[in-house]
Amino acid sequence: MPTRPLAPSEERKRLAREICALLAPYAHRRTFEAGSLLWREGDDSGMLVALESGRVKIFRALPTGSAVTIYLFGPGDVFGFMPLLDGRPYPAGAQALEEATGLVVSRSDLRSAFERDPQVALAVVKLLATRVREAFDRIERSSVPEVLPRVAAALAALLPDGPDAGPLVVVELPVRAREFAAVIGVVPESLSRALTKLVEAGVLHRLGPRKLQVLDAGALRKAAGAPG
């Protein structure tokens, strides 16, 4: 019987675990304080980060002086390797939204890992390919007029894995609602309406401006278009 292909997020997590195992001899653990910058847009030093706890946002500064969040990373994500691959500066900044810890590999150490073990380079390229596929999925979802599935999918991605994912879990938006809406490609008003629909359906319960209790995780995933 053929094996069912992994979903993009599952494949990304599997590749991240593989990369962490391969890079263990070259990595050191580092803690980033809440609000601290991992790097700024335009920096070219480069470091690969395998996040173990906390959340990090990737953002770009606008000419107006404000910033727009374009990606959110959480535990299990591996990121920051773009300048290590193309030799160019970071196209966006990275900031810890809360205290975060992770394994860090410098540019020189990653280059050494590539030279000594081609499997490291292959795993990173596979992870990059997975990210490209996920980017296509995000573009496709952005073209769909229904906002509710997009919001439900974004919230479902915040659900914990393993034993902590019980019948009643609390998720917190990692950034302000306006930023969160921008990340998933909807306007803030549409995000608010979608959340209200999920609350009225008994899927969620509001605990605060950014904190939500998930009353029915299966229904949330179903609303996102995923198997419950």
MDAnalysis code that builds the backbone (N, CA, C; Angstrom):
import MDAnalysis as mda
import numpy as np

u = mda.Universe.empty(684, n_residues=228, atom_resindex=np.repeat(np.arange(228), 3), trajectory=True)
u.add_TopologyAttr("name", ["N", "CA", "C"] * 228)
u.add_TopologyAttr("resid", np.arange(1, 229))
u.add_TopologyAttr("resname", ["MET", "PRO", "THR", "ARG", "PRO", "LEU", "ALA", "PRO", "SER", "GLU", "GLU", "ARG", "LYS", "ARG", "LEU", "ALA", "ARG", "GLU", "ILE", "CYS", "ALA", "LEU", "LEU", "ALA", "PRO", "TYR", "ALA", "HIS", "ARG", "ARG", "THR", "PHE", "GLU", "ALA", "GLY", "SER", "LEU", "LEU", "TRP", "ARG", "GLU", "GLY", "ASP", "ASP", "SER", "GLY", "MET", "LEU", "VAL", "ALA", "LEU", "GLU", "SER", "GLY", "ARG", "VAL", "LYS", "ILE", "PHE", "ARG", "ALA", "LEU", "PRO", "THR", "GLY", "SER", "ALA", "VAL", "THR", "ILE", "TYR", "LEU", "PHE", "GLY", "PRO", "GLY", "ASP", "VAL", "PHE", "GLY", "PHE", "MET", "PRO", "LEU", "LEU", "ASP", "GLY", "ARG", "PRO", "TYR", "PRO", "ALA", "GLY", "ALA", "GLN", "ALA", "LEU", "GLU", "GLU", "ALA", "THR", "GLY", "LEU", "VAL", "VAL", "SER", "ARG", "SER", "ASP", "LEU", "ARG", "SER", "ALA", "PHE", "GLU", "ARG", "ASP", "PRO", "GLN", "VAL", "ALA", "LEU", "ALA", "VAL", "VAL", "LYS", "LEU", "LEU", "ALA", "THR", "ARG", "VAL", "ARG", "GLU", "ALA", "PHE", "ASP", "ARG", "ILE", "GLU", "ARG", "SER", "SER", "VAL", "PRO", "GLU", "VAL", "LEU", "PRO", "ARG", "VAL", "ALA", "ALA", "ALA", "LEU", "ALA", "ALA", "LEU", "LEU", "PRO", "ASP", "GLY", "PRO", "ASP", "ALA", "GLY", "PRO", "LEU", "VAL", "VAL", "VAL", "GLU", "LEU", "PRO", "VAL", "ARG", "ALA", "ARG", "GLU", "PHE", "ALA", "ALA", "VAL", "ILE", "GLY", "VAL", "VAL", "PRO", "GLU", "SER", "LEU", "SER", "ARG", "ALA", "LEU", "THR", "LYS", "LEU", "VAL", "GLU", "ALA", "GLY", "VAL", "LEU", "HIS", "ARG", "LEU", "GLY", "PRO", "ARG", "LYS", "LEU", "GLN", "VAL", "LEU", "ASP", "ALA", "GLY", "ALA", "LEU", "ARG", "LYS", "ALA", "ALA", "GLY", "ALA", "PRO", "GLY"])
u.atoms.positions = np.array([
    [0.850, -1.194, 0.000],
    [0.000, 0.000, 0.000],
    [0.884, 1.242, 0.000],
    [0.689, 2.179, -0.945],
    [1.566, 3.358, -1.006],
    [1.416, 4.230, 0.222],
    [2.515, 4.857, 0.598],
    [2.507, 5.752, 1.754],
    [1.866, 7.076, 1.373],
    [0.985, 7.587, 2.241],
    [0.351, 8.878, 1.977],
    [1.391, 9.977, 2.084],
    [1.492, 10.869, 1.069],
    [2.469, 11.967, 1.137],
    [2.205, 12.846, 2.350],
    [3.283, 13.333, 2.933],
    [3.143, 14.223, 4.079],
    [2.574, 15.557, 3.638],
    [1.763, 16.163, 4.500],
    [1.297, 17.520, 4.251],
    [2.500, 18.447, 4.299],
    [2.426, 19.616, 3.627],
    [3.584, 20.519, 3.595],
    [4.148, 20.828, 4.970],
    [3.287, 21.129, 5.952],
    [3.782, 21.467, 7.281],
    [4.462, 20.268, 7.938],
    [3.909, 19.065, 7.727],
    [4.514, 17.861, 8.299],
    [5.872, 17.585, 7.657],
    [5.943, 17.768, 6.335],
    [7.204, 17.557, 5.634],
    [8.248, 18.567, 6.102],
    [7.816, 19.819, 6.302],
    [8.746, 20.846, 6.784],
    [9.290, 20.490, 8.159],
    [8.426, 20.006, 9.045],
    [8.871, 19.628, 10.383],
    [9.839, 18.447, 10.327],
    [9.536, 17.482, 9.431],
    [10.423, 16.328, 9.310],
    [11.803, 16.763, 8.820],
    [11.826, 17.625, 7.810],
    [13.101, 18.120, 7.288],
    [13.840, 18.946, 8.330],
    [13.097, 19.733, 9.122],
    [13.727, 20.536, 10.175],
    [14.405, 19.632, 11.194],
    [13.726, 18.546, 11.585],
    [14.339, 17.603, 12.540],
    [15.589, 16.976, 11.938],
    [15.537, 16.655, 10.658],
    [16.696, 16.060, 9.989],
    [17.868, 17.035, 9.963],
    [17.570, 18.298, 9.649],
    [18.624, 19.311, 9.604],
    [19.238, 19.519, 10.983],
    [18.395, 19.564, 12.012],
    [18.907, 19.753, 13.376],
    [19.860, 18.626, 13.767],
    [19.489, 17.394, 13.412],
    [20.343, 16.256, 13.749],
    [21.678, 16.337, 13.005],
    [21.637, 16.726, 11.733],
    [22.859, 16.803, 10.935],
    [23.767, 17.946, 11.386],
    [23.152, 19.039, 11.857],
    [23.930, 20.225, 12.211],
    [24.314, 20.287, 13.684],
    [23.880, 19.311, 14.475],
    [24.167, 19.323, 15.916],
    [25.646, 19.565, 16.239],
    [26.585, 18.953, 15.500],
    [28.007, 19.185, 15.837],
    [28.477, 20.608, 15.556],
    [27.734, 21.364, 14.760],
    [28.169, 22.701, 14.360],
    [27.382, 23.807, 15.072],
    [26.345, 23.434, 15.817],
    [25.417, 24.429, 16.374],
    [25.704, 24.708, 17.842],
    [25.265, 25.889, 18.283],
    [25.281, 26.201, 19.705],
    [23.926, 26.796, 20.071],
    [23.511, 26.571, 21.287],
    [22.188, 27.044, 21.734],
    [22.279, 28.514, 22.128],
    [21.254, 29.269, 21.754],
    [21.236, 30.703, 22.040],
    [19.827, 31.119, 22.450],
    [19.755, 32.086, 23.353],
    [18.468, 32.631, 23.794],
    [18.349, 34.069, 23.311],
    [17.178, 34.395, 22.754],
    [16.895, 35.741, 22.277],
    [15.818, 36.349, 23.171],
    [16.088, 37.494, 23.741],
    [15.115, 38.144, 24.613],
    [13.930, 38.662, 23.805],
    [12.789, 38.766, 24.459],
    [11.592, 39.285, 23.796],
    [11.864, 40.694, 23.257],
    [11.534, 40.909, 21.998],
    [11.742, 42.205, 21.370],
    [13.105, 42.391, 20.735],
    [14.037, 41.476, 20.986],
    [15.377, 41.631, 20.429],
    [15.392, 41.238, 18.955],
    [16.325, 41.837, 18.221],
    [16.471, 41.545, 16.799],
    [17.491, 40.429, 16.592],
    [17.103, 39.441, 15.800],
    [18.054, 38.393, 15.428],
    [18.977, 38.927, 14.344],
    [18.405, 39.702, 13.427],
    [19.175, 40.426, 12.421],
    [18.294, 41.533, 11.844],
    [18.929, 42.486, 11.190],
    [18.222, 43.590, 10.553],
    [18.182, 43.371, 9.041],
    [17.215, 43.986, 8.416],
    [17.169, 43.975, 6.954],
    [18.458, 44.595, 6.425],
    [19.123, 43.895, 5.512],
    [20.376, 44.385, 4.948],
    [21.615, 43.775, 5.577],
    [21.468, 43.130, 6.757],
    [22.610, 42.440, 7.364],
    [23.067, 41.302, 6.448],
    [24.368, 41.059, 6.428],
    [24.866, 39.993, 5.548],
    [25.703, 38.947, 6.278],
    [25.709, 39.008, 7.620],
    [26.508, 38.032, 8.366],
    [25.896, 36.641, 8.228],
    [24.632, 36.519, 8.481],
    [23.926, 35.263, 8.255],
    [24.075, 34.254, 9.369],
    [22.949, 33.664, 9.762],
    [22.970, 32.538, 10.691],
    [21.706, 31.716, 10.507],
    [21.876, 30.426, 10.519],
    [20.731, 29.523, 10.464],
    [20.223, 29.325, 11.885],
    [18.910, 29.398, 12.067],
    [18.288, 29.250, 13.384],
    [17.293, 28.099, 13.343],
    [17.438, 27.162, 14.253],
    [16.466, 26.089, 14.448],
    [15.754, 26.390, 15.755],
    [14.546, 26.917, 15.665],
    [13.840, 27.424, 16.837],
    [13.304, 26.274, 17.697],
    [13.596, 26.342, 18.984],
    [13.118, 25.332, 19.926],
    [11.925, 25.820, 20.744],
    [11.891, 27.099, 21.063],
    [10.778, 27.669, 21.817],
    [10.627, 29.132, 21.436],
    [9.416, 29.678, 21.694],
    [9.160, 31.070, 21.372],
    [8.764, 31.253, 19.914],
    [8.489, 32.507, 19.561],
    [8.102, 32.829, 18.186],
    [8.911, 34.020, 17.687],
    [9.163, 34.011, 16.385],
    [9.954, 35.052, 15.728],
    [9.174, 35.541, 14.516],
    [9.138, 36.847, 14.324],
    [8.490, 37.387, 13.132],
    [9.544, 37.907, 12.160],
    [9.249, 37.716, 10.886],
    [10.066, 38.270, 9.814],
    [9.315, 39.472, 9.275],
    [9.971, 40.617, 9.199],
    [9.269, 41.846, 8.836],
    [10.125, 42.721, 7.925],
    [9.434, 43.596, 7.210],
    [10.123, 44.574, 6.361],
    [9.677, 45.969, 6.773],
    [10.635, 46.887, 6.810],
    [10.338, 48.285, 7.124],
    [9.814, 48.975, 5.874],
    [8.781, 49.792, 6.054],
    [8.195, 50.538, 4.945],
    [8.747, 51.956, 4.916],
    [8.704, 52.610, 3.763],
    [9.197, 53.999, 3.682],
    [8.490, 54.932, 4.658],
    [7.271, 54.588, 5.062],
    [6.517, 55.428, 5.991],
    [7.056, 55.347, 7.419],
    [7.962, 54.396, 7.658],
    [8.486, 54.210, 8.999],
    [7.827, 53.081, 9.748],
    [6.689, 52.593, 9.248],
    [6.022, 51.442, 9.866],
    [6.636, 50.155, 9.322],
    [6.186, 49.029, 9.819],
    [6.720, 47.740, 9.387],
    [5.576, 46.789, 9.102],
    [5.814, 45.856, 8.200],
    [4.807, 44.855, 7.877],
    [5.393, 43.469, 8.149],
    [4.629, 42.657, 8.860],
    [5.055, 41.286, 9.148],
    [4.734, 40.410, 7.951],
    [5.716, 39.652, 7.483],
    [5.498, 38.828, 6.303],
    [5.580, 37.339, 6.604],
    [6.111, 36.974, 7.771],
    [6.188, 35.557, 8.121],
    [6.295, 35.425, 9.631],
    [5.783, 34.317, 10.151],
    [5.889, 33.988, 11.567],
    [6.483, 32.599, 11.716],
    [7.474, 32.468, 12.584],
    [8.103, 31.168, 12.837],
    [7.910, 30.776, 14.292],
    [7.729, 29.477, 14.526],
    [7.549, 28.957, 15.870],
    [8.431, 27.750, 16.107],
    [8.259, 27.082, 17.253],
    [9.087, 25.918, 17.582],
    [9.076, 24.872, 16.472],
    [10.263, 24.379, 16.144],
    [10.387, 23.380, 15.092],
    [10.736, 23.951, 13.741],
    [10.669, 25.289, 13.583],
    [11.001, 25.911, 12.305],
    [12.492, 26.174, 12.197],
    [13.008, 26.032, 10.984],
    [14.407, 26.343, 10.669],
    [14.396, 27.457, 9.636],
    [15.129, 28.525, 9.882],
    [15.083, 29.679, 8.994],
    [16.373, 30.473, 9.101],
    [16.475, 31.510, 8.254],
    [17.624, 32.413, 8.302],
    [18.769, 32.017, 7.400],
    [18.559, 30.991, 6.577],
    [19.685, 30.471, 5.799],
    [19.826, 31.109, 4.421],
    [18.932, 32.027, 4.040],
    [18.982, 32.580, 2.686],
    [20.326, 33.225, 2.351],
    [20.862, 34.140, 3.193],
    [22.162, 34.726, 2.857],
    [23.287, 33.694, 2.825],
    [23.092, 32.587, 3.521],
    [24.109, 31.551, 3.522],
    [24.144, 30.822, 2.184],
    [23.035, 30.897, 1.437],
    [22.949, 30.189, 0.168],
    [23.304, 31.074, -1.021],
    [22.842, 32.347, -0.997],
    [23.079, 33.189, -2.172],
    [24.111, 34.291, -1.940],
    [24.622, 34.423, -0.694],
    [25.660, 35.411, -0.423],
    [25.169, 36.844, -0.387],
    [23.858, 37.061, -0.439],
    [23.305, 38.410, -0.442],
    [22.760, 38.755, 0.944],
    [22.511, 40.037, 1.220],
    [22.006, 40.436, 2.545],
    [20.596, 39.926, 2.792],
    [20.202, 39.954, 4.061],
    [18.837, 39.575, 4.424],
    [17.845, 40.561, 3.808],
    [16.787, 40.073, 3.146],
    [15.794, 40.970, 2.551],
    [14.789, 41.490, 3.570],
    [14.843, 40.980, 4.807],
    [13.897, 41.389, 5.852],
    [14.551, 41.179, 7.212],
    [14.014, 41.860, 8.228],
    [14.524, 41.720, 9.584],
    [13.826, 40.589, 10.321],
    [14.386, 40.182, 11.445],
    [13.807, 39.129, 12.275],
    [13.814, 39.586, 13.721],
    [12.677, 39.436, 14.408],
    [12.544, 39.900, 15.788],
    [11.843, 38.853, 16.627],
    [12.374, 38.618, 17.823],
    [11.744, 37.680, 18.753],
    [10.505, 38.338, 19.359],
    [9.361, 37.675, 19.241],
    [8.118, 38.206, 19.789],
    [8.009, 37.925, 21.279],
    [8.732, 36.933, 21.742],
    [8.796, 36.538, 23.140],
    [10.161, 35.913, 23.340],
    [10.507, 35.588, 24.562],
    [11.807, 34.935, 24.747],
    [11.850, 33.664, 23.913],
    [12.896, 33.515, 23.131],
    [13.001, 32.383, 22.217],
    [14.370, 31.739, 22.357],
    [14.403, 30.435, 22.227],
    [15.667, 29.700, 22.257],
    [15.760, 28.849, 21.000],
    [16.971, 28.614, 20.577],
    [17.159, 27.789, 19.393],
    [18.613, 27.441, 19.178],
    [18.842, 26.528, 18.262],
    [20.187, 26.171, 17.843],
    [20.589, 27.103, 16.711],
    [21.786, 27.644, 16.798],
    [22.263, 28.627, 15.828],
    [23.539, 28.109, 15.173],
    [23.599, 28.256, 13.848],
    [24.791, 27.865, 13.090],
    [25.234, 29.070, 12.270],
    [26.494, 29.455, 12.413],
    [27.018, 30.616, 11.688],
    [27.247, 30.277, 10.221],
    [27.467, 31.326, 9.431],
    [27.703, 31.114, 7.996],
    [28.929, 30.229, 7.761],
    [30.018, 30.525, 8.464],
    [31.250, 29.754, 8.248],
    [31.063, 28.301, 8.663],
    [30.350, 28.073, 9.784],
    [30.142, 26.697, 10.235],
    [29.203, 25.942, 9.291],
    [28.202, 26.635, 8.749],
    [27.303, 25.975, 7.812],
    [28.047, 25.618, 6.528],
    [28.937, 26.500, 6.080],
    [29.734, 26.197, 4.896],
    [30.599, 24.970, 5.145],
    [31.180, 24.875, 6.343],
    [31.982, 23.704, 6.687],
    [31.131, 22.442, 6.679],
    [29.889, 22.559, 7.194],
    [28.988, 21.406, 7.218],
    [28.654, 20.962, 5.802],
    [28.432, 21.926, 4.897],
    [28.135, 21.583, 3.506],
    [29.302, 20.827, 2.878],
    [30.532, 21.294, 3.165],
    [31.718, 20.685, 2.560],
    [31.971, 19.285, 3.102],
    [31.684, 19.082, 4.384],
    [31.973, 17.787, 4.997],
    [30.871, 16.758, 4.785],
    [29.635, 17.233, 4.668],
    [28.517, 16.294, 4.550],
    [27.494, 16.843, 3.556],
    [27.525, 16.343, 2.316],
    [26.569, 16.819, 1.306],
    [25.113, 16.609, 1.713],
    [24.837, 15.700, 2.653],
    [23.468, 15.475, 3.098],
    [22.895, 16.712, 3.780],
    [23.778, 17.511, 4.409],
    [23.322, 18.740, 5.051],
    [22.796, 19.702, 3.992],
    [23.586, 19.886, 2.925],
    [23.167, 20.785, 1.847],
    [21.881, 20.281, 1.204],
    [21.767, 18.977, 1.000],
    [20.578, 18.409, 0.375],
    [19.340, 18.651, 1.240],
    [19.486, 18.482, 2.559],
    [18.349, 18.688, 3.470],
    [17.899, 20.143, 3.455],
    [18.852, 21.075, 3.428],
    [18.505, 22.501, 3.399],
    [17.805, 22.852, 2.090],
    [18.303, 22.314, 0.964],
    [17.664, 22.570, -0.330],
    [16.241, 22.014, -0.341],
    [16.039, 20.837, 0.238],
    [14.701, 20.250, 0.308],
    [13.771, 21.130, 1.142],
    [14.310, 21.655, 2.251],
    [13.501, 22.542, 3.090],
    [13.132, 23.806, 2.319],
    [14.078, 24.344, 1.575],
    [13.811, 25.531, 0.768],
    [12.733, 25.237, -0.271],
    [12.803, 24.054, -0.893],
    [11.787, 23.676, -1.882],
    [10.409, 23.572, -1.234],
    [10.368, 23.047, -0.005],
    [9.094, 22.944, 0.716],
    [8.528, 24.330, 0.979],
    [9.401, 25.271, 1.339],
    [8.956, 26.646, 1.576],
    [8.380, 27.258, 0.297],
    [9.021, 26.978, -0.835],
    [8.525, 27.516, -2.108],
    [7.136, 26.958, -2.399],
    [6.945, 25.649, -2.161],
    [5.631, 25.048, -2.373],
    [4.588, 25.677, -1.446],
    [4.973, 25.914, -0.189],
    [4.041, 26.547, 0.747],
    [3.710, 27.968, 0.306],
    [4.692, 28.651, -0.296],
    [4.430, 30.002, -0.801],
    [3.388, 29.960, -1.914],
    [3.479, 28.958, -2.789],
    [2.476, 28.807, -3.839],
    [1.102, 28.536, -3.230],
    [1.076, 27.705, -2.174],
    [-0.203, 27.429, -1.502],
    [-0.791, 28.699, -0.911],
    [0.064, 29.541, -0.312],
    [-0.416, 30.797, 0.279],
    [-0.973, 31.722, -0.801],
    [-0.300, 31.756, -1.970],
    [-0.786, 32.587, -3.070],
    [-2.142, 32.083, -3.545],
    [-2.275, 30.755, -3.637],
    [-3.545, 30.182, -4.071],
    [-4.655, 30.510, -3.077],
    [-4.341, 30.387, -1.767],
    [-5.360, 30.696, -0.759],
    [-5.740, 32.177, -0.802],
    [-4.764, 33.028, -1.130],
    [-5.041, 34.456, -1.180],
    [-5.999, 34.807, -2.307],
    [-6.041, 33.945, -3.335],
    [-6.934, 34.208, -4.459],
    [-8.346, 33.720, -4.200],
    [-8.543, 32.976, -3.119],
    [-9.866, 32.468, -2.774],
    [-10.611, 33.537, -1.979],
    [-11.826, 33.892, -2.400],
    [-12.526, 34.983, -1.720],
    [-12.950, 34.647, -0.293],
    [-13.149, 33.347, 0.027],
    [-13.594, 32.983, 1.362],
    [-12.489, 33.228, 2.383],
    [-12.774, 34.045, 3.357],
    [-11.784, 34.395, 4.367],
    [-11.750, 33.363, 5.486],
    [-12.907, 32.796, 5.835],
    [-12.996, 31.900, 6.985],
    [-12.001, 30.741, 6.920],
    [-11.871, 30.019, 5.780],
    [-10.897, 28.929, 5.732],
    [-9.470, 29.402, 5.977],
    [-9.148, 30.603, 5.480],
    [-7.802, 31.124, 5.659],
    [-7.522, 31.424, 7.135],
    [-8.508, 32.035, 7.798],
    [-8.350, 32.357, 9.214],
    [-8.285, 31.084, 10.036],
    [-9.161, 30.126, 9.734],
    [-9.169, 28.861, 10.467],
    [-7.849, 28.126, 10.303],
    [-7.294, 28.135, 9.085],
    [-6.013, 27.459, 8.847],
    [-4.888, 28.121, 9.638],
    [-4.906, 29.460, 9.693],
    [-3.869, 30.182, 10.431],
    [-3.957, 29.882, 11.921],
    [-5.178, 29.780, 12.454],
    [-5.354, 29.461, 13.871],
    [-4.999, 28.004, 14.145],
    [-5.359, 27.112, 13.233],
    [-5.043, 25.694, 13.416],
    [-3.533, 25.478, 13.461],
    [-2.785, 26.315, 12.726],
    [-1.323, 26.199, 12.738],
    [-0.734, 26.562, 14.094],
    [-1.504, 27.274, 14.920],
    [-1.028, 27.655, 16.253],
    [-1.320, 26.585, 17.300],
    [-2.114, 25.576, 16.932],
    [-2.438, 24.515, 17.889],
    [-1.181, 23.739, 18.254],
    [-1.009, 23.381, 19.515],
    [0.172, 22.602, 19.914],
    [0.083, 21.182, 19.399],
    [1.240, 20.564, 19.223],
    [1.302, 19.160, 18.841],
    [1.383, 18.297, 20.089],
    [1.079, 17.031, 19.938],
    [1.304, 16.069, 21.023],
    [0.293, 16.158, 22.134],
    [0.709, 15.770, 23.348],
    [-0.226, 15.665, 24.469],
    [-0.835, 16.988, 24.905],
    [-0.183, 18.110, 24.570],
    [-0.733, 19.406, 24.964],
    [-1.944, 19.800, 24.123],
    [-2.136, 19.105, 23.006],
    [-3.255, 19.431, 22.124],
    [-4.517, 18.731, 22.612],
    [-4.961, 19.043, 23.794],
    [-6.143, 18.434, 24.382],
    [-7.413, 19.002, 23.796],
    [-8.564, 18.613, 24.341],
    [-9.841, 19.074, 23.802],
    [-10.063, 20.572, 23.998],
    [-9.473, 21.147, 25.021],
    [-9.603, 22.581, 25.270],
    [-8.208, 23.186, 25.375],
    [-7.818, 23.901, 24.354],
    [-6.493, 24.529, 24.364],
    [-6.666, 26.020, 24.130],
    [-5.687, 26.774, 24.546],
    [-5.699, 28.225, 24.368],
    [-4.586, 28.592, 23.399],
    [-4.939, 29.366, 22.392],
    [-3.939, 29.875, 21.454],
    [-3.919, 31.394, 21.557],
    [-2.763, 31.955, 21.328],
    [-2.610, 33.408, 21.387],
    [-2.003, 33.888, 20.082],
    [-2.611, 34.883, 19.472],
    [-2.043, 35.449, 18.262],
    [-0.645, 35.967, 18.577],
    [0.363, 35.563, 17.816],
    [1.734, 35.965, 18.137],
    [2.019, 37.440, 17.910],
    [1.170, 38.091, 17.145],
    [1.303, 39.531, 16.894],
    [-0.077, 40.163, 17.020],
    [-0.130, 41.482, 16.944],
    [-1.421, 42.167, 17.008],
    [-2.324, 41.699, 15.868],
    [-3.638, 41.788, 16.106],
    [-4.600, 41.282, 15.126],
    [-4.371, 41.900, 13.746],
    [-4.040, 43.183, 13.702],
    [-3.823, 43.849, 12.417],
    [-2.642, 43.231, 11.682],
    [-1.556, 42.952, 12.404],
    [-0.389, 42.316, 11.794],
    [-0.711, 40.890, 11.371],
    [-1.439, 40.170, 12.225],
    [-1.800, 38.786, 11.927],
    [-2.637, 38.734, 10.653],
    [-3.558, 39.685, 10.503],
    [-4.391, 39.737, 9.302],
    [-3.520, 39.937, 8.060],
    [-2.522, 40.819, 8.174],
    [-1.648, 41.088, 7.033],
    [-0.853, 39.846, 6.646],
    [-0.392, 39.089, 7.649],
    [0.400, 37.886, 7.379],
    [-0.404, 36.867, 6.580],
    [-1.688, 36.708, 6.909],
    [-2.498, 35.694, 6.229],
    [-3.254, 36.272, 5.034],
    [-3.033, 37.550, 4.742],
    [-3.573, 38.127, 3.526],
    [-5.026, 38.538, 3.563],
    [-5.497, 38.995, 4.723],
    [-6.874, 39.492, 4.821],
    [-6.841, 40.862, 5.498],
    [-7.931, 41.605, 5.351],
    [-8.007, 42.896, 6.030],
    [-8.460, 42.655, 7.468],
    [-8.095, 43.545, 8.393],
    [-8.451, 43.341, 9.807],
    [-9.941, 43.130, 10.048],
    [-10.774, 43.858, 9.296],
    [-12.219, 43.710, 9.485],
    [-12.690, 42.307, 9.113],
    [-12.101, 41.729, 8.069],
    [-12.465, 40.374, 7.662],
    [-12.005, 39.347, 8.697],
    [-10.828, 39.575, 9.277],
    [-10.349, 38.700, 10.335],
    [-11.312, 38.729, 11.512],
    [-11.749, 39.922, 11.903],
    [-12.662, 40.060, 13.029],
    [-13.982, 39.350, 12.763],
    [-14.513, 39.497, 11.547],
    [-15.781, 38.838, 11.218],
    [-15.639, 37.326, 11.226],
    [-14.497, 36.821, 10.719],
    [-14.277, 35.379, 10.689],
    [-14.173, 34.817, 12.110],
    [-13.481, 35.533, 12.978],
    [-13.369, 35.097, 14.369],
    [-14.745, 35.076, 15.034],
    [-15.552, 36.080, 14.749],
    [-16.896, 36.134, 15.327],
    [-17.722, 34.933, 14.869],
    [-17.611, 34.559, 13.595],
    [-18.341, 33.398, 13.080],
    [-17.909, 32.115, 13.792],
    [-16.608, 31.978, 14.028],
    [-16.106, 30.778, 14.703],
    [-16.539, 30.749, 16.169],
    [-16.631, 31.922, 16.782],
    [-17.129, 32.002, 18.159],
    [-18.607, 31.626, 18.200],
    [-19.381, 32.171, 17.280],
    [-20.819, 31.887, 17.249],
    [-21.103, 30.418, 16.934],
    [-20.182, 29.779, 16.204],
    [-20.354, 28.367, 15.863],
    [-19.913, 27.445, 16.993],
    [-19.392, 28.021, 18.079],
    [-18.957, 27.210, 19.207],
    [-17.593, 26.580, 19.024],
    [-16.837, 27.086, 18.046],
    [-15.493, 26.550, 17.793],
    [-14.462, 27.243, 18.676],
    [-14.668, 28.532, 18.894],
    [-13.732, 29.334, 19.681],
    [-14.472, 30.073, 20.793],
    [-13.685, 30.492, 21.771],
    [-14.192, 31.370, 22.828],
    [-13.146, 32.452, 23.058],
    [-13.560, 33.699, 22.992],
    [-12.619, 34.803, 23.171],
    [-12.243, 34.953, 24.643],
    [-10.946, 35.027, 24.889],
    [-10.453, 35.278, 26.242],
    [-9.820, 36.655, 26.358],
    [-9.548, 37.262, 25.227],
    [-8.910, 38.575, 25.220],
    [-8.701, 39.021, 23.798],
    [-8.094, 40.199, 23.577],
    [-7.890, 40.721, 22.219],
    [-7.092, 39.771, 21.331],
    [-6.132, 39.045, 21.935],
    [-5.291, 38.148, 21.141],
    [-5.365, 36.700, 21.607],
    [-6.122, 36.434, 22.647],
    [-6.149, 35.085, 23.230],
    [-7.493, 34.429, 22.960],
    [-7.455, 33.181, 22.470],
    [-8.658, 32.442, 22.108],
    [-8.590, 31.031, 22.671],
    [-9.695, 30.569, 23.213],
    [-9.788, 29.176, 23.643],
    [-10.416, 28.383, 22.508],
    [-9.762, 27.298, 22.142],
    [-10.277, 26.439, 21.075],
    [-11.159, 25.380, 21.710],
    [-12.453, 25.479, 21.463],
    [-13.416, 24.558, 22.064],
    [-13.553, 23.273, 21.253],
    [-13.269, 23.353, 19.963],
    [-13.410, 22.181, 19.098],
    [-12.320, 22.235, 18.033],
    [-11.181, 21.587, 18.322],
    [-10.044, 21.619, 17.393],
    [-10.395, 20.935, 16.080],
    [-11.171, 19.856, 16.149],
    [-11.566, 19.156, 14.928],
    [-12.392, 20.043, 14.012],
    [-13.314, 20.798, 14.598],
    [-14.142, 21.701, 13.806],
    [-13.306, 22.836, 13.223],
    [-12.296, 23.273, 13.963],
    [-11.416, 24.332, 13.459],
    [-10.654, 23.846, 12.236],
    [-10.112, 22.628, 12.332],
    [-9.377, 22.072, 11.177],
    [-10.325, 21.825, 10.015],
    [-11.538, 21.404, 10.306],
    [-12.520, 21.186, 9.242],
    [-12.847, 22.495, 8.547],
    [-12.981, 23.572, 9.323],
    [-13.243, 24.885, 8.731],
    [-12.081, 25.345, 7.863],
    [-10.888, 24.863, 8.195],
    [-9.701, 25.212, 7.405],
    [-9.580, 24.369, 6.151],
    [-10.430, 23.351, 6.043],
    [-10.387, 22.482, 4.881],
    [-9.494, 21.283, 5.065],
    [-9.042, 21.045, 6.322],
    [-8.176, 19.905, 6.622],
    [-8.988, 18.818, 7.294],
    [-8.513, 17.558, 7.244],
    [-9.219, 16.482, 7.944],
    [-9.293, 16.771, 9.436],
    [-10.437, 16.532, 10.067],
    [-10.576, 16.781, 11.504],
    [-9.883, 15.770, 12.335],
])
